[in-house]
Amino acid sequence: MPNRSALYIIGEILDTILKAGSLGMSKSQLFGTVGLQTEVGEKYITQLVAAQYLQVEGESWRERTRYVVKLTPLGRNRIEWIITLSRELKDQPKSSGGH
């Protein structure tokens, strides 16, 4: 996979979770979809939670806890900014159409 800027990766994370809908998606599913190793993905999730763009909720799933990542209203608002900035810098994440 070619080198991707942090801005591009953040745009992909937010856009991927937006496409997943209000139920969000598991961390492992997110990392697989965006193409991030767990260690790298965890760093991005930590930063995006600290910025209040994402929230992570633990859910009981079988005999373990599954961590689900969801967009906050602020994160939903920031997607357009990030996609626009990426395009202006010629580093275009995939857009979810009208989002």
Residue frames as a rotation matrix with the C-alpha (Angstrom) as fourth column:
MET 1
0.586 0.810 0.000 0.00
0.810 -0.586 0.000 0.00
0.000 0.000 -1.000 0.00
PRO 2
-0.045 -0.631 0.775 1.45
0.510 -0.681 -0.525 3.41
0.859 0.372 0.352 -0.91
ASN 3
-0.799 -0.273 -0.536 2.40
0.601 -0.405 -0.689 5.88
-0.028 -0.873 0.488 1.81
ARG 4
0.182 0.899 0.397 -0.64
0.663 -0.411 0.626 7.78
0.726 0.149 -0.671 3.01
SER 5
-0.622 -0.373 0.689 -0.57
-0.159 -0.801 -0.578 11.03
0.767 -0.469 0.438 4.91
ALA 6
-0.904 0.298 -0.307 -2.06
0.377 0.215 -0.901 11.26
-0.203 -0.930 -0.307 8.40
LEU 7
-0.561 0.719 -0.410 -4.75
-0.623 -0.693 -0.363 13.56
-0.546 0.052 0.836 7.00
TYR 8
-0.365 0.381 -0.850 -5.69
-0.744 0.430 0.512 10.98
0.560 0.819 0.126 4.38
ILE 9
-0.753 0.023 -0.658 -5.85
0.275 0.919 -0.282 8.19
0.598 -0.393 -0.698 6.99
ILE 10
-0.846 0.475 -0.243 -7.99
0.083 -0.333 -0.939 10.29
-0.527 -0.815 0.242 9.33
GLY 11
-0.392 0.705 -0.591 -10.36
-0.899 -0.431 0.083 11.06
-0.196 0.564 0.802 6.44
GLU 12
-0.444 0.175 -0.879 -10.57
-0.399 0.839 0.369 7.35
0.802 0.514 -0.303 5.61
ILE 13
-0.910 0.097 -0.402 -11.27
0.390 0.525 -0.756 6.42
0.138 -0.846 -0.516 9.24
LEU 14
-0.677 0.677 -0.290 -14.04
-0.253 -0.583 -0.772 8.99
-0.692 -0.449 0.566 9.64
ASP 15
-0.308 0.554 -0.774 -15.58
-0.950 -0.131 0.284 8.26
0.056 0.822 0.566 6.25
THR 16
-0.669 0.001 -0.743 -15.51
-0.134 0.983 0.122 4.49
0.731 0.182 -0.658 6.84
ILE 17
-0.872 0.372 -0.318 -17.29
0.422 0.243 -0.873 4.85
-0.248 -0.896 -0.369 10.18
LEU 18
-0.523 0.705 -0.478 -19.81
-0.641 -0.696 -0.325 7.24
-0.562 0.137 0.816 8.62
LYS 19
-0.384 0.337 -0.860 -20.61
-0.771 0.396 0.500 4.62
0.508 0.854 0.108 5.97
ALA 20
-0.874 0.011 -0.486 -21.10
0.213 0.908 -0.361 2.00
0.437 -0.419 -0.796 8.71
GLY 21
0.035 0.971 0.237 -24.02
0.137 -0.240 0.961 4.01
0.990 -0.001 -0.141 10.07
SER 22
0.311 0.209 0.927 -25.24
-0.713 -0.594 0.373 4.75
0.629 -0.777 -0.036 13.56
LEU 23
0.997 0.058 -0.052 -24.22
-0.014 0.791 0.612 1.34
0.077 -0.610 0.789 14.93
GLY 24
0.374 -0.927 0.012 -20.56
-0.865 -0.344 0.365 2.06
-0.335 -0.147 -0.931 14.20
MET 25
0.715 -0.212 -0.666 -18.10
-0.233 0.826 -0.514 -0.76
0.659 0.523 0.541 13.64
SER 26
0.889 -0.427 -0.165 -15.65
0.368 0.450 0.814 -2.82
-0.273 -0.784 0.557 15.62
LYS 27
0.451 -0.812 -0.371 -12.07
-0.587 -0.583 0.562 -1.62
-0.673 -0.036 -0.739 15.89
SER 28
-0.366 -0.660 0.656 -10.75
0.062 0.686 0.725 -4.72
-0.929 0.306 -0.210 14.14
GLN 29
0.300 0.552 0.778 -13.22
0.861 0.195 -0.470 -4.31
-0.411 0.811 -0.417 11.28
LEU 30
0.945 0.024 -0.327 -12.26
-0.054 -0.972 -0.228 -0.64
-0.323 0.233 -0.917 10.96
PHE 31
0.116 -0.990 -0.086 -8.54
-0.523 -0.134 0.842 -1.41
-0.844 -0.052 -0.533 10.92
GLY 32
-0.326 -0.194 0.925 -9.04
0.499 0.796 0.342 -4.08
-0.803 0.573 -0.163 8.27
THR 33
0.603 0.663 0.443 -11.21
0.740 -0.258 -0.621 -1.86
-0.297 0.703 -0.646 6.08
VAL 34
0.929 -0.270 -0.252 -8.84
-0.299 -0.950 -0.084 1.11
-0.217 0.154 -0.964 6.26
GLY 35
0.705 -0.685 -0.187 -5.76
0.305 0.530 -0.791 -1.11
0.641 0.501 0.582 5.99
LEU 36
0.249 -0.598 0.761 -4.07
-0.771 -0.598 -0.218 -0.26
0.586 -0.533 -0.611 9.29
GLN 37
-0.395 -0.423 -0.816 -2.01
0.291 0.785 -0.548 -2.47
0.871 -0.454 -0.187 11.55
THR 38
0.464 0.685 -0.562 -3.53
0.723 0.074 0.686 -2.67
0.512 -0.725 -0.461 15.02
GLU 39
-0.123 -0.592 -0.797 -0.78
0.919 -0.371 0.133 -0.64
-0.374 -0.716 0.590 16.71
VAL 40
-0.950 -0.219 0.224 -1.06
0.301 -0.834 0.462 2.18
0.086 0.506 0.858 14.18
GLY 41
-0.238 0.951 0.196 -4.85
0.318 -0.114 0.941 2.07
0.917 0.287 -0.276 14.21
GLU 42
0.315 0.318 -0.894 -4.93
0.934 0.065 0.351 2.32
0.170 -0.946 -0.276 18.00
LYS 43
-0.636 -0.609 -0.473 -2.80
0.663 -0.745 0.068 5.49
-0.394 -0.271 0.878 17.85
TYR 44
-0.850 0.374 0.371 -5.23
0.048 -0.647 0.761 7.11
0.525 0.665 0.532 15.43
ILE 45
0.117 0.941 -0.317 -8.27
0.546 0.205 0.812 6.04
0.829 -0.268 -0.490 17.46
THR 46
-0.016 -0.205 -0.979 -6.70
0.983 -0.182 0.022 7.45
-0.183 -0.962 0.204 20.64
GLN 47
-0.909 -0.384 -0.159 -6.04
0.342 -0.909 0.239 10.80
-0.237 0.163 0.958 18.93
LEU 48
-0.664 0.707 0.243 -9.51
0.000 -0.325 0.946 10.99
0.747 0.628 0.216 17.38
VAL 49
0.230 0.695 -0.681 -11.21
0.806 0.256 0.534 10.14
0.545 -0.672 -0.501 20.68
ALA 50
-0.337 -0.449 -0.828 -9.12
0.843 -0.535 -0.053 12.83
-0.419 -0.716 0.559 22.44
ALA 51
-1.000 -0.025 0.010 -10.23
0.027 -0.851 0.524 15.32
-0.004 0.524 0.852 19.74
GLN 52
-0.439 0.894 0.094 -13.84
-0.135 0.037 -0.990 14.21
-0.888 -0.447 0.105 20.40
TYR 53
-0.411 0.262 -0.873 -14.35
-0.911 -0.092 0.402 13.06
0.025 0.961 0.276 16.79
LEU 54
-0.191 0.283 -0.940 -14.94
-0.216 0.922 0.321 9.43
0.958 0.264 -0.115 17.83
GLN 55
0.082 0.149 0.985 -16.23
-0.990 0.122 0.064 7.49
-0.111 -0.981 0.158 20.79
VAL 56
-0.538 -0.286 -0.793 -15.45
-0.375 0.924 -0.079 3.88
0.755 0.255 -0.604 21.63
GLU 57
0.188 0.692 0.697 -17.96
-0.982 0.109 0.157 1.73
0.033 -0.714 0.700 23.46
GLY 58
-0.893 -0.450 0.034 -17.39
-0.450 0.886 -0.115 -1.73
0.021 -0.118 -0.993 24.89
GLU 59
0.232 0.963 -0.139 -20.12
-0.950 0.255 0.178 -4.30
0.207 0.090 0.974 24.13
SER 60
-0.195 -0.205 0.959 -20.41
-0.482 0.871 0.088 -7.82
-0.854 -0.446 -0.269 25.45
TRP 61
0.364 0.224 -0.904 -19.97
-0.913 0.277 -0.299 -10.20
0.184 0.934 0.306 22.53
ARG 62
0.398 -0.110 -0.911 -19.97
0.037 0.994 -0.104 -13.90
0.917 0.007 0.399 23.24
GLU 63
0.696 -0.157 -0.701 -17.56
0.712 0.281 0.644 -14.28
0.096 -0.947 0.307 26.15
ARG 64
-0.425 -0.894 -0.141 -15.51
0.895 -0.438 0.081 -11.16
-0.134 -0.092 0.987 25.47
THR 65
0.289 0.438 -0.851 -15.79
0.264 -0.891 -0.369 -7.44
-0.920 -0.118 -0.373 25.03
ARG 66
-0.030 -0.183 0.983 -16.04
0.998 -0.060 0.020 -6.04
0.055 0.981 0.184 21.52
TYR 67
-0.340 -0.160 -0.927 -15.03
0.378 -0.926 0.021 -2.39
-0.861 -0.343 0.375 21.09
VAL 68
0.220 0.554 0.803 -17.28
0.974 -0.085 -0.208 -0.44
-0.047 0.828 -0.559 18.73
VAL 69
-0.755 -0.531 -0.385 -16.16
0.462 -0.847 0.262 2.87
-0.466 0.020 0.885 17.24
LYS 70
0.288 0.896 0.337 -18.78
0.951 -0.228 -0.208 5.53
-0.110 0.380 -0.918 16.47
LEU 71
-0.503 -0.363 0.784 -18.69
0.533 -0.845 -0.049 9.07
0.681 0.393 0.618 15.13
THR 72
-0.379 0.393 -0.838 -19.56
0.683 -0.492 -0.540 11.92
-0.625 -0.777 -0.082 17.43
PRO 73
0.752 0.652 0.095 -21.52
0.567 -0.567 -0.598 14.90
-0.335 0.504 -0.796 16.08
LEU 74
0.505 -0.647 -0.571 -18.22
-0.477 -0.761 0.441 16.82
-0.720 0.050 -0.692 15.96
GLY 75
-0.493 -0.703 0.512 -16.55
0.010 0.584 0.812 14.01
-0.870 0.405 -0.281 14.00
ARG 76
0.107 0.647 0.755 -19.45
0.881 0.290 -0.373 13.97
-0.460 0.705 -0.539 11.55
ASN 77
0.898 0.227 -0.376 -19.02
0.113 -0.947 -0.301 17.72
-0.425 0.227 -0.876 11.10
ARG 78
0.218 -0.929 -0.300 -15.27
-0.508 -0.370 0.778 17.47
-0.834 -0.017 -0.552 10.54
ILE 79
0.088 -0.183 0.979 -15.44
0.584 0.806 0.098 14.91
-0.807 0.564 0.178 7.73
GLU 80
0.819 0.287 0.497 -16.19
0.574 -0.410 -0.709 17.55
0.001 0.866 -0.501 5.11
TRP 81
0.802 -0.580 -0.142 -13.38
-0.523 -0.798 0.300 19.78
-0.287 -0.166 -0.943 6.35
ILE 82
0.034 -0.848 0.528 -10.87
-0.274 0.500 0.821 16.96
-0.961 -0.173 -0.215 6.17
ILE 83
0.224 0.104 0.969 -11.97
0.783 0.573 -0.242 15.75
-0.580 0.813 0.047 2.74
THR 84
0.970 0.156 0.187 -11.90
0.236 -0.791 -0.565 19.32
0.060 0.592 -0.804 1.38
LEU 85
0.578 -0.815 -0.029 -8.46
-0.656 -0.486 0.578 19.98
-0.485 -0.315 -0.816 2.84
SER 86
-0.011 -0.566 0.824 -7.14
0.156 0.813 0.560 16.68
-0.988 0.135 0.079 1.48
ARG 87
0.544 0.278 0.792 -8.43
0.799 0.119 -0.590 17.51
-0.258 0.953 -0.157 -1.99
GLU 88
0.981 -0.190 -0.036 -6.87
-0.193 -0.955 -0.224 20.96
0.008 0.227 -0.974 -1.87
LEU 89
0.219 -0.950 0.222 -3.57
-0.749 -0.018 0.663 19.34
-0.626 -0.311 -0.715 -0.96
LYS 90
0.144 -0.065 -0.987 -4.02
-0.895 0.417 -0.158 16.75
0.422 0.906 0.002 -3.75
ASP 91
-0.933 -0.359 -0.005 -4.28
-0.305 0.801 -0.515 13.93
0.189 -0.479 -0.857 -1.22
GLN 92
-0.293 0.956 -0.018 -7.80
-0.875 -0.261 0.408 12.75
0.385 0.135 0.913 -1.90
PRO 93
-0.845 0.179 0.505 -9.51
-0.147 0.829 -0.539 10.21
-0.515 -0.530 -0.674 0.36
LYS 94
-0.742 0.660 0.118 -12.52
0.462 0.376 0.803 8.46
0.486 0.650 -0.584 -1.11
SER 95
-0.769 0.568 0.293 -15.68
-0.639 -0.695 -0.330 10.44
0.016 -0.441 0.898 -0.50
SER 96
-0.765 0.571 0.296 -18.88
0.389 0.777 -0.494 8.77
-0.512 -0.263 -0.818 0.61
GLY 97
-0.227 0.692 0.685 -20.81
0.919 -0.079 0.385 10.60
0.321 0.717 -0.619 -2.07
GLY 98
0.352 0.510 0.785 -22.77
0.278 -0.858 0.433 13.41
0.894 0.065 -0.444 -0.52
HIS 99
0.901 0.008 -0.434 -20.87
0.434 -0.055 0.899 13.40
-0.017 -0.998 -0.053 2.77
